Amino acid sequence: MLSDSARTETSPPRPRPRAGVVVPIRAFALGKARLADVLEPADRVALSRRWAERVLHAAAPLPVVVVTSDPAVREWAERHEVAVLTDPGTLDGAAAVGREHFRAAGCTRAVIAHADLPFARDLDRLARDGAQPVVAVVPCHRDDGTPVLSVPTASEFRFAYGPASFRRHAAEARRLGLALRVVRDRDLAFDVDVPDDLVDLAADLEAAPTP
């Protein structure tokens, strides 16, 4: 008969998570430069931190890795007990190193989420495809950018962020013969890039019911 200690030592390991979330953050201090005419630098930093924390909460309980080379962002991530990878210098490269990180960790899917999603609530639905040959895309509220993108880690998906990235990412899925799942999620679609977005954000916050 096995002793209690022996039972503990021979217990099966916990299953590995099926997906991980990649959050590229170049730097809080440099973020949202296009909002410089309406927000002071300290306000932009504070908002960038707040929205990034919202994304971390939305990612739970999936493992998260932040991709950055900024010391302040690294310190912030470590304070939140989040792993950090070195930013290779481009958003496409950051997404790729995050995918490789989770591939090496045994995850079958990588969810790349922008850090400026003030209404982010739940990223788990973007992980549900697991190892299936499916690319899931959340287009931004302008149907132009890609605030959230989910790819199987086994694929060599070529990331193509920037203007019109939604269409380029859809085309890349077709090139690889992967199915495309377009996720229309208002909370995940709203990212903040230009002053008009702040106006919309203020209106939405004002209209939101008080808890």
C-alpha positions as CSV (number, residue, x, y, z in Angstrom):
1,M,0.0,0.0,0.0
2,L,1.3,3.5,-0.9
3,S,1.8,6.0,1.9
4,D,0.2,9.4,1.7
5,S,3.5,10.9,0.8
6,A,4.0,8.4,-2.0
7,R,0.5,9.1,-3.3
8,T,1.4,12.8,-3.4
9,E,4.7,12.2,-5.2
10,T,3.1,10.0,-7.9
11,S,0.0,12.2,-8.5
12,P,-0.4,13.0,-12.2
13,P,0.9,16.4,-13.3
14,R,-1.7,19.2,-13.9
15,P,-2.7,19.4,-17.6
16,R,-0.9,22.1,-19.6
17,P,-3.1,25.0,-20.6
18,R,-4.4,24.8,-24.2
19,A,-3.6,28.4,-25.0
20,G,-1.6,31.4,-23.8
21,V,-2.1,35.2,-24.3
22,V,0.6,37.4,-25.8
23,V,0.4,41.1,-24.9
24,P,2.9,43.3,-26.8
25,I,3.7,46.6,-25.0
26,R,6.4,48.8,-26.5
27,A,6.4,51.3,-23.7
28,F,3.8,53.1,-21.5
29,A,5.5,56.4,-21.8
30,L,5.5,56.3,-25.7
31,G,2.1,54.8,-26.1
32,K,-0.8,56.7,-27.6
33,A,1.3,59.4,-29.3
34,R,-1.6,60.4,-31.5
35,L,-3.5,61.4,-28.3
36,A,-0.7,63.9,-27.4
37,D,-2.9,66.9,-28.4
38,V,-5.6,66.0,-25.9
39,L,-3.8,64.2,-23.1
40,E,-0.7,65.1,-21.0
41,P,2.1,62.5,-21.0
42,A,1.4,61.5,-17.5
43,D,-2.3,60.9,-18.3
44,R,-1.4,58.8,-21.3
45,V,0.9,56.6,-19.2
46,A,-1.8,56.2,-16.6
47,L,-4.4,55.2,-19.1
48,S,-2.0,52.8,-20.9
49,R,-1.3,51.1,-17.6
50,R,-5.0,50.9,-16.6
51,W,-6.0,49.4,-20.0
52,A,-3.1,46.9,-19.9
53,E,-4.2,45.8,-16.5
54,R,-7.7,45.3,-17.9
55,V,-6.3,43.1,-20.6
56,L,-4.5,41.0,-18.0
57,H,-7.7,40.5,-16.1
58,A,-9.5,39.5,-19.3
59,A,-6.8,36.9,-20.0
60,A,-7.2,35.1,-16.7
61,P,-7.0,32.2,-16.1
62,L,-4.9,31.7,-19.2
63,P,-1.1,32.2,-18.9
64,V,0.1,35.5,-20.2
65,V,3.4,36.8,-21.5
66,V,4.2,40.5,-22.1
67,V,6.6,41.3,-24.9
68,T,8.6,44.5,-24.2
69,S,12.1,46.0,-23.9
70,D,11.0,48.9,-21.7
71,P,12.2,48.7,-18.1
72,A,9.1,50.3,-16.7
73,V,6.8,47.8,-18.5
74,R,9.0,44.9,-17.4
75,E,8.8,46.0,-13.8
76,W,5.0,46.4,-14.1
77,A,4.7,42.9,-15.6
78,E,6.8,41.3,-13.0
79,R,4.8,43.0,-10.3
80,H,1.8,41.3,-11.8
81,E,3.7,38.0,-11.9
82,V,3.6,37.9,-15.7
83,A,6.4,36.5,-17.8
84,V,8.3,38.9,-20.0
85,L,9.9,38.4,-23.4
86,T,12.3,40.8,-25.1
87,D,10.6,42.9,-27.8
88,P,12.3,42.3,-31.2
89,G,11.4,45.7,-32.4
90,T,8.1,45.3,-34.3
91,L,4.6,44.3,-33.4
92,D,4.7,41.5,-36.0
93,G,7.9,40.2,-34.4
94,A,6.5,40.5,-30.9
95,A,3.5,38.4,-31.8
96,A,5.8,35.8,-33.4
97,V,8.1,35.5,-30.4
98,G,5.0,35.2,-28.2
99,R,3.6,32.4,-30.3
100,E,7.0,30.6,-30.2
101,H,7.1,30.9,-26.5
102,F,3.7,29.2,-26.1
103,R,4.5,26.6,-28.7
104,A,7.6,25.6,-26.7
105,A,5.5,25.6,-23.5
106,G,3.2,23.0,-25.1
107,C,0.2,25.3,-25.8
108,T,-1.7,24.6,-29.0
109,R,-2.9,28.2,-29.4
110,A,-1.6,31.7,-29.0
111,V,-4.0,34.7,-28.5
112,I,-2.3,38.0,-29.3
113,A,-4.2,40.9,-27.6
114,H,-3.4,44.6,-27.8
115,A,-2.9,46.3,-24.5
116,D,-5.3,49.2,-25.2
117,L,-8.7,47.5,-24.8
118,P,-10.5,49.5,-22.1
119,F,-13.6,47.3,-22.3
120,A,-11.9,43.9,-22.4
121,R,-13.7,41.3,-20.3
122,D,-13.0,37.8,-21.5
123,L,-10.3,36.4,-23.9
124,D,-11.1,32.8,-23.2
125,R,-13.5,32.5,-26.1
126,L,-10.7,33.3,-28.4
127,A,-8.8,30.2,-27.1
128,R,-11.6,27.7,-27.6
129,D,-10.4,26.5,-31.0
130,G,-7.4,24.9,-29.4
131,A,-5.2,23.0,-31.9
132,Q,-7.8,23.1,-34.7
133,P,-6.7,24.7,-38.0
134,V,-8.7,27.9,-37.3
135,V,-7.6,31.5,-37.1
136,A,-10.0,33.6,-35.0
137,V,-9.9,37.4,-35.6
138,V,-11.6,40.2,-33.7
139,P,-11.7,43.2,-36.1
140,C,-11.5,46.6,-34.5
141,H,-14.5,48.9,-34.3
142,R,-13.5,50.4,-37.7
143,D,-13.2,47.0,-39.3
144,D,-9.6,47.8,-40.1
145,G,-7.2,46.7,-37.3
146,T,-6.8,43.5,-35.4
147,P,-6.9,44.1,-31.6
148,V,-7.2,40.4,-30.9
149,L,-5.9,37.5,-33.0
150,S,-5.9,33.8,-32.2
151,V,-3.7,31.3,-34.1
152,P,-2.7,27.7,-33.7
153,T,0.9,27.6,-32.5
154,A,1.7,24.8,-35.0
155,S,1.1,27.2,-37.9
156,E,3.7,29.5,-39.4
157,F,1.2,32.3,-39.6
158,R,2.7,35.6,-40.8
159,F,1.6,38.5,-38.7
160,A,0.8,41.7,-40.6
161,Y,-0.2,44.5,-38.2
162,G,-0.8,48.1,-39.2
163,P,-3.6,49.7,-41.2
164,A,-5.9,47.2,-42.9
165,S,-4.4,44.4,-40.8
166,F,-7.8,42.7,-40.5
167,R,-7.9,42.0,-44.2
168,R,-4.3,41.0,-44.4
169,H,-4.7,38.5,-41.5
170,A,-7.8,37.1,-43.1
171,A,-5.9,36.6,-46.4
172,E,-3.0,34.9,-44.5
173,A,-5.4,32.4,-43.0
174,R,-6.7,31.6,-46.5
175,R,-3.1,31.3,-47.8
176,L,-2.3,28.7,-45.2
177,G,-5.6,26.8,-45.8
178,L,-6.8,27.6,-42.3
179,A,-10.5,28.3,-41.5
180,L,-11.3,31.9,-40.5
181,R,-13.6,32.7,-37.6
182,V,-14.5,36.4,-37.3
183,V,-15.5,37.3,-33.8
184,R,-17.7,40.3,-33.5
185,D,-17.1,41.4,-29.9
186,R,-17.8,45.0,-29.1
187,D,-15.7,44.9,-25.9
188,L,-12.7,43.5,-27.6
189,A,-13.1,45.5,-30.8
190,F,-12.8,48.9,-29.2
191,D,-9.2,50.0,-29.0
192,V,-8.0,53.5,-28.5
193,D,-5.8,55.1,-31.1
194,V,-7.1,58.6,-31.9
195,P,-8.8,61.5,-30.1
196,D,-12.2,60.5,-31.4
197,D,-11.8,57.1,-29.6
198,L,-11.5,59.0,-26.3
199,V,-14.8,60.8,-27.1
200,D,-16.5,57.5,-27.7
201,L,-15.0,56.0,-24.6
202,A,-16.2,58.9,-22.5
203,A,-19.7,58.5,-23.9
204,D,-19.7,54.8,-23.3
205,L,-18.5,55.2,-19.7
206,E,-21.1,57.9,-19.0
207,A,-23.9,55.6,-20.4
208,A,-22.7,52.5,-18.5
209,P,-24.9,51.5,-15.6
210,T,-23.6,52.1,-12.1
211,P,-22.7,48.7,-10.4
